[in-house]
Amino acid sequence: MTNRDISIEQFKAQIENGFRFLKFAEPLETDYRDLHRERHRAKQLSTIAVGMVILLLLFPVDLQALPQDIIPLYFLFRLGLAIPFLLFVTACHFMADLKRYVQVASLAAVQLISTGTVILYVVSARQNYHFPYEGLILVLMVTFFMTGLRFRTTLVSAIVTLGCFELGALLFIAPELRHPADSFYLLATVLCGATGAYSVEYQKRKSYLQNAIVEDLATKDGLTQLYNRTAIMDKLAHTLQYAKREGKYITLYLADIDCFKNYNDNYGHVAGDKCLIQVADTLQSCCQRTLDFAGRYGGEEFLLVWFDTNPLESHALIDRVHEKINALEIPHEHSTAAPHITVSGGFINLIPNDSTDVESLLHHADMALYNAKRRGRNQVSQVATPDYA
């Protein structure tokens, strides 16, 4: 799931602007990277486990053929550096303070293994032994497709590996001992791997944006574009838990358009839909902070939630809502409350405790709304703070 606090318009703008260089504008890029890291955690841990098993299995195979002088260097790179680095990357996944370094640590581990393989290849060639360069092809393909590293990181790693291989061969291996085909196949592996990895990450980023938009559509009311009832319950539960944890006030306000059935019956459903949209836009404009939100609770009934609003602030916000609705001056000659569209409202304002739940909040706000209607509409009523507050 994407970050709740990022506007859906930012996702739409990113799709329109494109991302051919595989980078989003902030805060989308940070959110994508966090999501990418969490989603690839199991994949990367599996790759590390498989990588360590392969390294250990290669020991008897390599040691049978390696020149004796190279064996200490082989142990240094494999046992002394590669496996400890892989274990460190594993630790980064489980330690909160190190999670943000997973990509860097993974890159360091991959680069260490590939550079170590290049050094072993060069040193072996100087002793007229052809160390299996195919290990580099394996490392490159694992880097591109199995490590969970982002494309830019894998491309840099592959280029560095290829550069080290070519430079080592050029500077330390005699021309007659070089194998040009090795360089060709390594270059081909980098080109194929980079092309495939680019396509994979491009599709992942595209899916990230598209899924966020689809997710948003599933949470919005089709007419008013406010949150629908399902999303309201989810967001209200999330906000309530946060208010409990932080010991902050929460205000829940239910608003109902007065005599809306009469409006529909006399002005028509097209005019009624237009009225609902105008009221919804007005209510949305009253929710400006990150954790504040407005939703269509059902029919002509709306719900607004304000986080961290004390009693004085909640009264001021609700007065502002009624002022803005009245300022719309939508004619309603068939209302018993006023000659224009008005709303009745009920709200509850409290610092929740462990026993406070969503159903109780809605029940008390609904009771307050009922009282406002019973007293003549076009007014607001506050429920007395319940015992559990």
Summary of the structure (lengths in Angstrom):
residues: 389
radius of gyration: 31.6
end to end distance: 31.6
largest distance: 100.6
contacts: 1216
relative contact order: 0.08
helix: 67%
strand: 9%
